[in-house]
Amino acid sequence: MQANLPRLAQEVESRVLGVVDAMMTSKIEELKELIEGSKGKGKSSI
């Protein structure tokens, strides 16, 4: 069990980082859409 701890910690860390990364990406996309929406009211944005 003791020998497996570093590998387990690494696995958990990579999963957590993956989840955080996905959450951050979706939040950034939302923010971009909000900014584009507020900027491009008059003209159509592609």
N, C-alpha and C positions, 0 to 999 in steps of 0.2 A: 504493500500500500504506500509506504513511504517513498518508494522509487517512482511511483506513478504521479505523485503530487505535482511536480513541475509541468508534466505533460497536461494534466487535468487543468491546472491553472491557465496554461497557454490556450487550451481549447475554449475555456470559459471566456477568457479575455478576448479572443478573436471573435467569438459570437457576440459578446456585448458590444465590441467595437463595430461589428457589422450592423447591429441593430441601431446603434447611435448614428452611424453613418447614414443609414437609410432614412432615419427620422430627420436628420439635419438636411439631407438632400430634399426631402419633400417640403420641409419648412421653407427652404431657400426658394424652391419653385413657387410656393404660395406667395412669398414676399415679392418675387419677380412679377407674378401675375397682378398682384395688388398695385405695384408701382406702375406697371404698364397700363393697367386699367385707369388709374388716376391721371396718368400723363396723357394717354391717348384717347381722351373722351371725344375731342373734336375730330381727329383724324383716325382712320382705321389702322390698327396695328396688325402686322402680318404674324 
